[in-house]
Each structure stands twice: as C-alpha cells, then as structure tokens.
Amino acid sequence: MNSPANITDPLVLFMPSGKRGRFPVGTPVLDAARQLGVYVESVCGGRATCGRCQIEVQEGNFAKHKIVSSNDHISPKGPKEERYERVRGLPDGRRLSCSATIQGDLVIDVPQDTVINAQVVRKAATDRVIERNAAVQLCYVEVEEPDMHKPLGDLDRLKAALEKDWGWKELLVAPHLIPQIQKILRTKLPDQPEVSPGKWGVTAVVHRDMDSSRPFIIGLYPGLKNEAYGIACDIGSTTIAMHLVSLLSGRIAASSGTSNPQIRFGEDLMSRVSYVMMNPDGREAMTKAVREAVNTLIGKVCDEGGVDRHDIFDCVFVANPIMHHLFLGIDPTELGQAPFALAVSGALQYWAHELDIDVSRGARLYTLPCIAGHVGADAAGATLSEGPYRQDKMMLLVDVGTNAEIVLGNKDRVVAASSPTGPAFEGAEISSGQRAAPGAIERVRIDPETLEPRYHVIGTEQWSDEPGFDEASWKTGVTGICGSAIIEVVAEMYLSGIISEDGVIDGSLAAKSPRIIPNGRTFSYLLREGRQGEPRITVTQNDVRAIQLAKAALYAGVKLLMEKQGAETVDAIRFAGAFGSFIDPKYAMVLGLIPDCDLAEVKAVGNAAGTGALMALLNRDHRREIEREVGRIEKIETALEPHFQQLFIDAMALPNKVDPFPKLSEQVKLPPRRATSETEADAAAPRRRSREERAARRTRD
C-alpha cells in the first residue's frame, strides 16, 4: 500500500493462501493481491484483455476470520470487464481482479484451475499446490509508434513501455530477437485488443532468473499472447519422465515418459562410462541419443496437451551425475573411478538451443545442482520435494536403483551418500528376473503351512488362485519376476521358513513340499511351472544371494548415515523413484532393505525428483532454496569408511544380524532365529565371513 492501512479499511482475505490485509476502498483486487504476495497472473497489465487475473468472491459470514463477505463489497463490472465478458466470456461468479475494486470486507478465492483459451488439462502429476513465482512472465504493452521529433529506436521505446507499465529496468535482449523487433512491432493480427491511436500492441516474454541479475526479453509477439509453457524433466538411466506445465496457471497439461535410448550402450551407469572410455565417439553418441529422446518426448507431451512446442520458454532438468554429464555433453569418465569427481556440481543455466533442445528459440534451461559424485541433481530434486531439512523429525529419503541415493536428516543437519546396490532390484542378475512389464509377476504371497504360492501378474486383474486367472493371463503370459516381486518373494520365503536368516534355502523342506527342488549343490523354490511356451519360474539360491548383496549395500549405507547423525532410529522413510512406488514397505523392512520404523511413516512418494524439478520450474525461489541447501548437505563417501564393511556383513542377514526391529515385530510375526550347533556355527562362520567380506570390498570399490 502507498499509505499505512487504517483499521477502518476493508479487510480482505485471499484463499487458499490465507493471506490477509486491510486496503482503502477503491483498491483494485489485483493490487491488493500483489501487495500481500498472493500470486495472481496478469499478462495485459490491468487492461482487462488477457483474462488471467480471474477471482471469485465467497459470500457468507466467516466467523473464524471475523469477515462478512458479499458480492456487494466489490465494485460492479465496468466497461472493460463487460467488454471482456461479451467477447471472451466469464464463468459464473468470476471477476477480473484488475478491474474489480474493493468496496468492503471480502473473502477472495484465487481459482487454481484458471486456464484461459487453453486445452483442458489431461493429467496431474502431483496433488501438491506449488506457489507460483515462475522465471517467465508475459507482459503486454502498447509501444509508441516512431516520431521524427523523438528519434528513439524501436527497441528503446519497447523498453521504455515495459519500464512504465511493468517496472522492468535495465532489460537485456536475447540476441536472436534484435533483427526481428521492427517487423514484430509493425505486425497487426486480427481479433486482438483495441490499441490506443499511435501505438503498437505487443507481448514481451521476460525471463528473470539468469546468470545476470538483469531480466532478459527472450520472446516478443505481436498483439496479446496468452500462453507460456515450461517442461520439468527427469533423465533417469532407464526412463526419461517429463511434465509439460502452464507457467501462467501452474497446471500440468501433460505428463509422459520414454525409455532412455542409452540402454543400447549399456544397461547400467558404469557400463556406459566404460563405453565412453572404449569408444572415441562414445560420449558424443550417447549425448546425441539422450537429446533426441528428450526432443521426441517434448513432441509427445505437446501433442497430448495441445500445445505448440515453440510456446515452451523455460526448462528444468534433473538427472543422476552420469546422465547429467552426458546430457550436457560432458565426459563422465572421472565419475567412473575414485575420487568420483564431478566436472561441475552447481546449478547451471543455458539457452535451450545450445543443447539442441527444440523449443522456443529464446527458451532457457536450468539444471539443479548435484550433491556429490554419485548423488546427483535427481537426489537434489527429491530433497527439494520432500524437504528433510524442513522437518523436526529424522527423515530418510531413499531412491532405490542400480545406484541407491540416500539422504538422511532434519532441519538441524542433513547427510547424503550413494550405495551401489547393483541391478538385482531391477530384475537383472536374477534367474527369472525382468523389468516391470505385462506378464511379470509383481506381488507374491506364500502359505507358511503348505509353502504354496499365489501371485499377481502385471496386466491381469486376478491373483493366480482366483477363478479366471489362467484365461486372463493368456493375453500376456507369465514371463518372469519384476523388482517389487523379487523383494516380496524373498521376504515371504523368510517368513514362511523356506530360507534362514542367513538366506540359505532349507533343502530339508523338500520332504514337505515339491516346491523345494534340488539345483546342483543347493536348492531352489519353484514359484510357477511354466505352461506351453512359458518359462519355468524359480527362485534360486544365487537369486537370494544377489538380493542379500543388494539390500546389504543399501542398508549399510543407511546405517552409516545414521551413525554420522548419531541417530538410533529414523522417524519417517520416503521411497522415491518409479521402483520405490511399487515397493511394499512391510516387505522392504522384513527383507532388511530399510531400518525399523513405524510402517505408517514409510511411504512411497513416486518420482520425487520430477516433483522437485516441477517446483523449481514454477517457482524460482525453490531454485535458490535447493542451491542453498545442497551447499549445506554433508556428503559421505561409503568407499572411504572402514566401518562400512562390518555394517555390510551384518546387513546380509534377514532382516539384520544385530539390529532389532521392534516396530516391525508389532506388525509382522518374524521367524525365531534358528539355533545351530557350535560345530556347525564354527565351521560355517569363517567361510561366510570370508565370502561376505569379499562382497563388501567389491561393493565399496
């Protein structure tokens, strides 16, 4: 406000933000919102032509807020608002906040779904309401036509208009625009707002989050332009996920994903680094492949959302360190060997076209910072999304993948590490393992008395013991076990007594069940006898061992961070990533993948890295927030910690050799620990320790 509020001035409450303040009678609602920091979009600069600033008045007695709100407390529609309603239409109850003025106490609702002249939103990636403060702003201005008595250049008169109407000072201009400015200013389009005599109407796209503190004009359009979009993209080693978002309304127009084509160069990250090292053009080939995939995915979300890809003006990317480097065209070789040095760890900004991204010529591209050599910008995005540094409680954030990224902390201190779990959780190195796809077993239950299994297959509604399963599963077949089922089947084998806490399949149970079958010197569990043309699906002793090695690596990394924090327990656990969304928390804990915790506080948060990218796209303050917090996170390198080996050995047991799981025991009946004779124990212990120590050293190295 220009003057201090008087206690007799009307009280205005904005919802859903809850911000309130007193304003003199006659104050435009848009001005009141801006003074309180409530985000209400406006492109036209208060001319009542863009329709972006719609609001609704809530009527009634709001006793909690001591406000009686009424439509009588807002000014009637004026000529500008009536013209907009006549030409473009206004939904019932909506007003334009740039024209409506405050006449009395009001409760104002700022609709979260205001999308004018746009396609209906197809998908919502998250239910989270993200306060908007996008780096991109559309600014409609009327620029004075040239005058021989005022020999000022067209660009300078454009800048003067933007400063007068929008307050932009010292504007820079994207170089590609300068040759086009005169043509754009003189272009007249049909069905545009009326322009004052002797002036040209144009919309400038202003970007205000660049390396320079000065704002940039990155686009210029004749007449009123009413749409601007951005993309938030997570480049994973297996999958690339993308959201297409309106920067004006915050709504997600489309979300989609595609396989990362770099898989053809190597299944896991280290094999891709090896490919770069062994092939002179390896880096260039992988960089080209991932950028082409990103461009194809942009086309896909734009088609789905009904959006022109050249209306995309801002891009935010997250990725693990190796994907981050390859996308940016940086050789990742140093990340493949100690000390795992990043070429650059901080946040970066580019012109999108510099990375061959096919969007608006003036679009900008921002990458979140990386935390450490194997804890990347994706972990930073997940950290921004879940905010352990905003919590009083001790929160564990885990992204399970070939290389697990672990963040643990609260508002006092946050630590992070990576742990090389290997590809077992994704189905690799498992005899019947496969990626999640139709036909893959995704859920498993084993009867502890009969040892008979039942399972659920992706693409089939029924469980295997339900009527109609055989007919329904013919469509996809039953082809293997995906990651979520691998965790469940090993945990169920433990709960039913098929394997001991040390992960050994009990061959003596072959007398009880034909499901226990000999396999050389060990035994396997028969999950499904294949039908004609289908594979026989078993869980072998080597499969169990691969899962033990993977889960031990992850748990040891978590335990190491807990020791660094001085924490005996964790209060909350969040599984991030696509795989984490399908992990059953109970079975993850039975397996010993994660530490003991109240199961109600163990939750999957989906693609938290993508949500973090979305937050950074829609609010540039989140970019500064995560840049600041990444600088405070302490990085722990597991390979340099001598205690990691012992933690790994203890974690090989189910759920753990030394750590109790009292909260899990309240929910699940864990098998009693099997007693072995002293002779057996003495004979087995040296062999087991030797084998596990070698595995721990391989994991650390």
N, C-alpha and C positions, 0 to 999 in steps of 0.2 A: 504494500500500500504506500501511496505517496505521503499519507499522514497517519499518525497513530490511530488505531481503532478506538471508537467511542463505545462505551458499554451499552449505549442505546442503539448502536448499529445492528442491523440484522445479523443473526448467527447462521452460518452456512456450514453444513456437514456433507462431506463428499464420501460416498461409498463406492467400492468396497474398501478403500484405503483407510477410512476412519479419520481423515484429516479434517480439521475444522478451523474456522476463524470468523471474525466479525469484519463486515465490509460496509461502506457507505451505500445508501440507496442509490441505484443507478449504475453500480459497478457491473460491467459485463461479467457473466458467469465464467467465461474463458479466462479473463484477467484474474479473477479470484482463484481459480484452479492453479494457474501458473504461480501466483504468489505463495500458495501453500505447497507447491511442489507436486501437485497432482497432475499426472500425465494425461493431457487431452490433446489429441493430434489436431493440427490445423495446417493446411497447405496454402490456403489462399490469403493468409494474413488478415483475417477478420472481414473479408468481403462477402461472406455468406455464399460462396460459389462452389467450394470443394465438398462440403457436407461431412467432413471428417470429424467435426467437433460436436457430434450429437450427444445429448444428455437426456435424462428423464427425471422429472420431479416426482418424488414419492409423497403421497398425500396421507395425512393422519397425524395423530398425537403420539410422538415418540418420547414417552415419559422418561426413559432411561437417559436420553440426551437433552431432555427439557426443551424440546423443539416441537412446535405445531407447524407442520409443513403443508403448503397448499399451492395449487396452480395459480391462485390469486396473488401469490407472493412473488411471481415472476412476471416480467413485462409481457404484454400481448405481442403477437407476431407483427413485426414491422414490414415495410415494403420489400426489403431484401430477402427476408426469410419467407415471405409469402411467394415471392418470385421463385425461390429455390424449390419450395413445395409444389408449385404449379408446374415447373419444368422437369424436375427430377423426382419429386415425391419424397415425403417423410413418413415413416411408420407412425402409427397412432401413439400419441404420448411423447414423441420425440421432439426436442427443440435443438436449435443451433446455438451453442453456448457463446459464439462470438457476437450474436445479435441480441440474445435474451439478457436482460439485466435484472439484478437483484432488487426486489421491492419489499421483501420481508424475510422472516426466518425460513430456511429451506433445508430439506434433505435431498441431495442430488445424487443420482445413480449414474456412474460412468459405465455404459454398457461395454462388456468385454468382447462383444461379438460385432462391433461396428466395422463392417467392411462395405464400403460404398462402391457400386459399379464393379464388383468383383465376383468371381465364381464362388459358389458355395464350397466351404471347406470340406475336404474329403476325409481327412484323418487328423487325429490329435495325438501327438507323440507323448504328451505328458499332461496331467491334470494340474500341474503346478502353475500358479499365476506368477508370471515374471514381470516385475515392474519395468516399464519401458523407458529407456534412455538411449535409443539407438544412435549409432555413429552417423547415420544418414538422415538428413532432413530435406523435405521438399519445400521450396519457398517460391510462391507465386508473386511476381512483382510486375508493375507497369513501368516501363522504361521510356523516358522522354525521347522522342524522335530527334534526329540531329538538327542543329540550328547553326546557321552561319555566324551568328553573333556569339555562340558558345562553342568554340572549337574543341570540344572534348570528345575523345574516342568512344566508340560504341561500348567497348568493354568497360571503360572507366565509368560511363553512365550506368551500366548494369550494376557495377559495384556500388555506385552511389545509391541506387534504388534499394539494393539489398541491405545497405547500412541503415538507410532511412526507415525501411519497413520492418526489418528483422534484427537490426542491431549488429550485423556481421561487419567486423572491421579487419583490415589488412588481409583480405581474401587472396589466396593464391588460386591459380587456374591450371587444371590439367593441360599439359602441352597440346594434346590432340584436339582440344576444343578451339584453340585460338583461331585457326584458319576458318572455322565454321561459324563463328559468332555472328557475323553480319548477316549471313544467309538465314540463320535461325531467327534472329530478331525480326526480320522482314517477312517471315512466313506467316500467312494467315490461314487458320483452319476453320472449318465450319463447326457449328454447334459449340462455340466457345463463349465464355463470359464476355459481357459487354466491356469494352475498353474505353477509357477516357479519351477524348479527342487529343490527337497529337502524341499518343503514346502507343507502345507495343506491349502486349502481354506475353510473358514467358515464365516458365518454371525452371528454377535452378536446383540442381541436386547438390547439396552441400555435405561434405564429409568432414567431421571434426574430431578424428581420432587417429592422426597420422604422426609420423616421427617428428614433424614440425608441430609446434604448438598452434600454428595458424591454421584456420579452416581452409579447405580446398573446394572449389567448384569442380565437381567431377562429371557433371552432365548438365545439358541445357536443352530445353524443349519448347517449341512454340506453343502458346496457349497454356491451359491448365492441365498439368499431368497429375494424375491422382493415384498412381500406384508405384510402389518401390518394394523390391523383394530382396531377401538375402538367403544364403544357404549356410547350414551348420552341418559339418561333415566329419565323421569319424572313420579314419582309414585304419582298419584292422588288418592283421596278417592274413586272415581268411576272408573277411567280409568288409565291404565298404558300405556304411549306412549314412543316409542323408535326409535332412529336413529342409523343405522349402517354406519360407516364412514371410508373411507380410510385415515389413518393417514399420508400417503405419498402424496396423491394428494388433500386431503380435500374434495373429492366428496362423496356424500351420496349414498351409494349402495342400501339402502332400508330403508323404514320407515313403522312402523306399530304400532298397539295398541291392547290392550285387556282389558277386564273388570277386575277390581280388585276383586279377589275372596273373599276378606274380607267382601264384602257386605253381605254374608250369616251370618256374626257375628253381623251385624248392618248396617243400611242404612247410618247413619251419624257418624261423628267422636266421638261425646260424647257417643253414644250407644256402640261403640267399646271399649272406655275406660271403660264403665260400665261392658262390657263383661269380660274384663281383671280383674276387681275388684271382680266380682262374680264367676269366674271360676278359680281354681288353675292353670290349664294348658292353660288358655286363651291366655296369651301373646305368649307362645310357638306355639300354634296352628295358630295364625294369622301371626307370623313371618314365619313359615314354608309355609303357604299358599301364601304369597306375594313373597317369594323367588322362589317357584316353578313356579309361574306365570311369573316371570322375566326370568327364565331359558327357559320356553316354548316360550316366546316371542323372546328370543335370537335365538332359533332354527328356528322360523318363519322368522325373518329378514335375517338370514344366508341362509336359503333355497331360499328366494326371491332374494337375492343378489349374490347367487352362491359362498358363502364364507364358509370356514371351521371355525367353532366356535373356534377352538384352534389357529386361527390366530388373535384372539382378545387379545390385550395386555394392553389396558387401558379402564377404565370405569368411567364415571362421572354420579352421581345421584343427583337429586333434589327431594324434597318432602315437603309437609306441616309438621309441627312439629310432629304430632302424627304418620303419615305414616313414617317419618324419623326415629322415635324411634323404631317403630315396625319392620321396615326393618333391622335395626341394632341390633335388639334383646334387646332393652332397654324397660323397663316397663314404659308406658306412663301415669301411674296413676296420677302423680303430675301435668300433664297438664290438668287434668280434674277438678281441683279445684284451687281457688286462693291460692298463687300468680302466678299460671301457670308456675312453674319453669321447665326449660329445664334441662335435665341431662347434656347435653353438647351443646354449641351453636356454637363453632368454626368449621372450616373446619376439616375434618377427612380423614385419608388415611389408607387403609387396603390392605393386599393381598386378591385378589378377592375370592380365595378358602376358606378364613376364614369365609366368609359369604355364603358359599355353592354355589357360582356363577360358573357355568360350562363353563369356557373359558380356555385360556392358563393357565397352572399351575403357570406361573410367572406373570400373569396379576396383575396390580394394580387397586385399586378402590378408587375414590376420591368423597367426598360429599361436596357440597357448604355449607357455614355457614348458620345457622338460624339467623334471625334478632331479633325475640322475641318469647315469649311463644306461640303465635298464629299467628306469621308472620314468615313463615318458609324458608327453603332453596329454595323452589319454588319461593317465592317472591324475594329472593336474585337473583335467575336466571333471573327473569323478569326484575329486576332492572338493572342487568348487560346488558341485551339485549337492553332495551330502554334507559338506561343511563340518568335519570333525572339529575343526578349530573354532567353530561357533558353539560347541557343546560343553556342558559341565561334565557329562558322563564320558567314560572312556569308550571311544568308538573304534571298532576295527572295520576297515574297508578293504575288501579283497576282490581283485579281478582275476578269476581263475582262467588260465590259458596255458599255452606252451611255456610261457614265462609269466609266472604269477606276480602281480604287482600288489604290494601290501602297504597300507597306510594306517597308522595307529596313533590316536591322540585325543586331546580335548583342547579347550581354549588356552590351557597353560603351555602345552608343548605337543608337537606333532613329529613323529619319526616315520621314515619310509624305507622300504627295501624291496628288492626283487628276489624271487626264488625260482630256479629253473626246474619246474615240475615235469617238463617233457610233454610229449604229445599223447600220453596214455588217456587222459581225461577226454580227449577229442576222438578216441577210438583207434588211434594208431598204436602199434606195438601190442595190441590185444588180438588174440587169435580170431575172434568173431567180431571184432570192433569195426565200426563205421561211423561216418558223420551222421548227424541227425537228418533224416530224410524219410519219406514214406517207405514203410516196410521195416524200419529199425525199431527194435524193442526199446521203449523209453521208461517203462516202470516195471518193477519186479517185486513179487511177494512170494515167500517160501513158507509152507506149513511146517512148523517146528516138530510136529509129530511124524508126519508121513514124508517130509522133505520134498513134497510135490510142489512145483512152482505154478504160479499164474502170472501173466504178464500183459502189458498193454503195448500196442504197436501204433506207431505214428501213421495216421491215415485210416485207422479203424476205430469205430466208437466202442465196440465191445471189448471186454477183457477176454483172455484166452479160455476161461472157464465158463463163459456166458454163451447162451444159445445164439447161433448166427455168426459166431466168430470165424469159423472156417470159411463160410461163404464170403463174408465181408473181406477177409484178409487175402482172398484170391486176387483181388484187384492190385494189391501192392506186393504180395508175397511177404514172407518174414525172412529178412535178409541178413540181420546182424544185431549188434548191441551198440547203441549210441552212448555218449558220455554220461548222461544222467542215470541210465540203467546200469552202467558199469559200477557206479558208486553204490547204487541200491542193491545190486545182486551180491557184491562182496560184503556189504553190511548185513544183508539178510542171511548170507551163508554163515556169518559170525554169530548172529542172533539165534540161528537155528542149530548151532553146534557143528556145522559142516567143517568149519575151519577154526583153529585155535586162535588165541590172542596173538600168536606169533605168525599167523597167516598160513599155517600148514593144513592142507586138506586131509581130513581123517579117513584114511583108507579102510579102517575097520567098519565104517558105516556102510560099506558095500554089501554087507550081510543084511542090512536093514532096508536098503533102497537100491534099486537098479539105476538110480540117477548117479551114483558114485561109481565111476568107471576107471579102470586102470589106464594109465598113459605112460608107458615106459616104467621108470622107477618111481613115478609119482602118480597122483590120481587127478581126475577132472570131475566137474559137476555138469551133467547133461541137462541143459536148460530146455532144448527143443530138438526132437528128432525131425530132421527135415523131410518135407513132402517131396514129391517128384519135382526135380529141377531146383529145389531149395537146399541151402547148405545145412548141415548139422551144426547146431549152435551149442558150444560148450564153454565152460569157464575152466581154464587150465591152471595148474599150479604157477606157471610162468605169468599168466594174466594177473593172478592175485599178487604176485611179487611186483609186477610193474605198477600196480595201483598202490601198493605199500610204498614203493620208492617215491612215487609222485606225491602222495599225501604226506609222507615224512618230510620231503623237501619243503612243502608249503608250511606244515605245522612248525618245523624247526625255524623257519623264517619268522613266523608269527611270534613264536616263543622268545626268539632273540629280541624282537622289538618290545615285547612285554617286559623282559629283563631290563632293557635300556630305559623303559618308562618307570621301572620299579612297581609294576602292576601285577598283582597276584591273579586278578581276573579281568575280564572285559565286561562292560555293561551292555553293549549293543554290537551286533555284527551285521554288516551290509555286504551282500554279494552283488558285485557289479558285472556287467558284460552279458552277452547273449547266453553263454553257457550257464552263468550264475542264476539266470532267470528260471532255469529248469531243475536246479538242484533242490532236493527236498532237505530242508535244514536238519531234520531229525537224523536222516541217514548220513549227512555230511558229518554230524557230530559223532554218531556211532562209529563211523569209519576213523574218526580222529583227524579229519581234514581241518577242523577249526576247534578252538578251545571251548571248554564248558561255558555255557551261557544260558540264561533264560530263553527257551525256544521262542517265546512270544517276541523277543527282541532280536531275533535272527530273521532278516528279511532280504528278499531279492529286490533290487532296485533297477533292474533292466540295464539299458545302455546309459549308465550314469555319465560316461564320458561324452556321449552325444548330447545329453541334457546340459552338461557344463558348457559345451560349445554353443548350444542354443541360448543359454544365459548370457554368454559373452557377446553373442550376436545382437541380442535385443537390448542389452544394457551395457554400455561401455564402462560403467563403474565396476562391473564384475571383472573386466579385464585388469583394471588396476588392483582389484581385490586379490585375484589369484596370482598376479605378478608379485605382489607384496608377500602373500602367504608362502609361495614357493621359496622365496628367499629365506623364510624362517624355518622351513621344514629341515630337519636333520636327516641326512642320508647315511644309512648303514650299509656297508658292503659285506654281505654274508661270507664271501670268499676270504675275507681278511680276519674273520672272527674265529679264534681257535675253539671256542665253546660250541660252535655250530655243529661240529662232528658228533659230540655227545648228544646234543638235542635231537639230531637226525636219527641216531641209533635208538634212542628212547621212543621216538615217534614211529618207528617201524611197527610197533605193537598196536593192537586194536583195543580200545581207541588210543591208549598210550601206556608205556611201560611204567611210568612213575606218576603221571599227573592224574588226580582223581577227577571224576565227572559227576559230582553230586546232583547238580540240577538236571542233567540228562537222566540220571538214575531215578529221579522222581517221575519221569515221563515214560521211560523205557526200562524193561527188565533186562539188564545186561547179564550175560552168562557169567557164572562164577569162574574165577581164574583156575585153570587146570593145574593140579599138583603133579609134578613129575618126580621121579625118584632122583636121589642125589647123583646116582651113577649116570642116569640119562642127562641130567642137567649139566654135570661136569663134562660129559662127552660132547654135548651139543654146543655149549656156550662158546668155546674157542672158535669153532667153525662159524657159528652165527656172527660173533663179533667181528671176525676177520672179513666175512662177506659184506657185512653192513658198513664196516669202516671203509672198505674199498668203494662201496657205493656212495658213501658220504663224501669221500675225497673227489670222486668223479662229479658229484653234484656241485660241490664248491668250485671245482676247476672249470 
